[in-house]
Amino acid sequence: MSHSSSLKQASSAKRASAPGVLGGYIRCMDAVSVAAAFVAGVLLALGVLAVVHMVFVRYALGESTVWQTEFTTFAISAAMLLGTPYVLKTGGHVAVTVLPDAMRGLPKHLMQLAASLVGLAFCLALAYGCWYYFYEAYAFEWTTGTVWNPPLWPALLPVAIGTSLLALQYVAEILRGEV
């Protein structure tokens, strides 16, 4: 770990432990992001188990499968989206940082703030669209149209929750000053 990243973590911990509403919001979002990451891990494991089950049923028992492929797709997609707030919180996302690394001080902070605001705006727009799509699927009782044919809304709910949590985590990161 470099000296600058240890200073960044110390600054981050100081802001997150700050009293008041902002510090409370940051701590709350950090906890929610960790909880969502745990749920994402469980969903990923369930998706892997469904694939193992599918392979066993198809090749060992010689029977056809009905639900496994669709369940795996939904579970792994949900895991990916529910894990995004934690990835943002921990800085685990892929980024090209040549220009920001070459900058210092206020210009660097302003560039990172602008990028975070664009990311937040995108997440808010995506969350709105996801919640609207979820509402339609639930209200109109849409199904997947496959052999298994489950209702579509349970597969869309983690998408809407994940994008909303990502937007809220962006707000926490902006408030933390880590943008």
C-alpha positions in Angstrom: 0.0 0.0 0.0 1.4 3.4 -0.9 1.7 6.3 1.5 -1.0 8.2 -0.3 -3.5 5.4 -0.2 -2.9 5.0 3.6 -3.6 8.7 4.0 -6.7 8.4 1.9 -8.0 5.5 4.1 -7.2 7.5 7.3 -9.1 10.5 5.8 -12.0 8.2 4.8 -12.2 6.6 8.2 -12.1 10.1 9.9 -15.0 11.3 7.7 -17.0 8.1 8.2 -16.6 8.4 12.0 -17.6 12.0 12.0 -20.6 12.8 14.1 -23.8 14.0 12.7 -26.1 13.2 9.9 -23.5 13.0 7.1 -21.2 10.7 9.1 -24.2 8.6 10.0 -25.3 8.4 6.3 -21.8 7.3 5.2 -21.6 4.6 7.9 -25.2 3.4 7.1 -24.4 3.2 3.4 -21.1 1.4 4.1 -23.0 -1.2 6.2 -25.8 -1.6 3.6 -23.1 -2.1 0.9 -21.4 -4.8 2.9 -24.8 -6.5 3.5 -25.7 -6.3 -0.2 -22.3 -7.8 -1.0 -23.0 -10.7 1.3 -26.4 -11.3 -0.4 -24.6 -11.1 -3.7 -22.1 -13.8 -2.6 -25.0 -16.1 -1.5 -26.7 -15.6 -4.9 -23.5 -16.3 -6.7 -23.1 -19.6 -4.7 -26.8 -20.5 -5.5 -26.2 -19.9 -9.2 -23.1 -22.2 -9.1 -25.1 -24.9 -7.3 -27.9 -24.6 -9.9 -25.3 -25.2 -12.7 -23.9 -28.2 -10.8 -27.4 -29.6 -10.4 -28.2 -29.0 -14.0 -25.1 -30.8 -15.2 -25.8 -33.7 -12.8 -29.5 -34.0 -14.0 -28.6 -33.8 -17.7 -25.5 -36.0 -17.9 -25.8 -38.4 -14.9 -29.5 -38.9 -14.9 -30.1 -38.2 -18.6 -33.1 -36.0 -17.9 -34.0 -32.6 -19.3 -33.8 -29.5 -17.1 -36.4 -26.8 -16.8 -35.5 -24.1 -14.3 -31.7 -24.2 -13.8 -30.5 -22.1 -16.7 -33.0 -19.3 -16.1 -32.4 -19.4 -12.3 -28.7 -19.2 -12.8 -29.0 -16.2 -15.1 -31.2 -14.4 -12.7 -29.1 -15.2 -9.6 -25.7 -14.3 -11.1 -27.2 -11.1 -12.6 -28.6 -10.1 -9.3 -25.3 -10.9 -7.6 -23.4 -8.7 -10.0 -25.8 -5.8 -9.5 -26.1 -6.1 -5.7 -22.4 -6.3 -5.4 -21.7 -3.0 -7.2 -22.2 -0.7 -4.2 -19.5 -2.6 -2.3 -17.2 -2.5 -5.3 -17.6 1.3 -5.4 -17.1 1.6 -1.6 -13.8 -0.4 -1.7 -12.5 1.1 -5.0 -12.5 -2.3 -6.6 -13.8 -1.1 -10.0 -11.6 -1.0 -13.1 -10.5 2.5 -13.9 -8.0 4.2 -16.2 -6.3 6.7 -13.9 -3.4 8.1 -16.0 -4.8 11.6 -16.1 -6.1 11.8 -12.5 -2.8 10.3 -11.2 -0.9 13.0 -13.1 -2.9 15.8 -11.4 -2.8 17.1 -7.9 -4.9 19.3 -5.6 -8.1 21.0 -6.6 -8.0 20.1 -10.4 -7.8 16.4 -9.5 -10.6 16.7 -6.9 -12.8 18.6 -9.4 -12.2 16.0 -12.1 -13.1 13.1 -9.7 -16.1 15.0 -8.4 -17.3 15.6 -12.0 -16.9 11.9 -12.8 -18.7 10.9 -9.7 -21.6 13.2 -10.5 -21.9 11.8 -14.0 -21.9 8.3 -12.5 -24.5 9.3 -10.0 -26.7 10.8 -12.7 -26.4 7.7 -14.8 -27.3 5.5 -11.8 -30.3 7.6 -10.9 -31.6 7.4 -14.5 -31.0 3.7 -14.6 -32.6 3.2 -11.2 -35.7 5.1 -12.3 -36.0 3.0 -15.5 -35.4 -0.2 -13.5 -38.1 0.6 -10.9 -40.5 1.5 -13.7 -39.8 -1.8 -15.5 -40.2 -3.7 -12.2 -43.5 -2.0 -11.6 -44.8 -2.9 -15.0 -43.7 -6.5 -14.6 -45.4 -6.8 -11.2 -48.6 -4.9 -12.1 -49.2 -6.6 -15.4 -48.1 -10.0 -14.1 -45.4 -10.6 -16.8 -43.7 -13.9 -16.9 -40.5 -15.0 -18.7 -42.3 -16.9 -21.4 -40.1 -20.0 -21.0 -40.9 -23.6 -20.1 -40.4 -22.8 -16.4 -42.3 -19.5 -16.9 -41.8 -17.8 -13.5 -43.0 -14.3 -12.9 -40.5 -11.7 -14.1 -40.7 -9.2 -11.2 -38.5 -11.2 -8.8 -35.7 -11.2 -11.4 -36.1 -7.4 -11.9 -36.2 -6.5 -8.2 -32.5 -7.0 -7.5 -31.7 -4.9 -10.6 -33.7 -2.0 -9.3 -32.4 -2.4 -5.7 -28.8 -2.7 -7.0 -28.9 0.4 -9.1 -30.5 2.3 -6.3 -27.9 1.2 -3.8 -25.2 2.1 -6.2 -26.6 5.6 -6.6 -26.8 6.0 -2.8 -23.2 4.7 -2.4 -22.1 7.3 -5.0 -23.7 10.0 -2.7 -21.8 8.5 0.3 -18.5 8.6 -1.6 -19.1 12.2 -2.7 -19.8 13.2 0.9 -16.8 11.2 2.1 -14.7 13.3 -0.3 -13.2 10.2 -1.8 -14.3 11.0 -5.3 
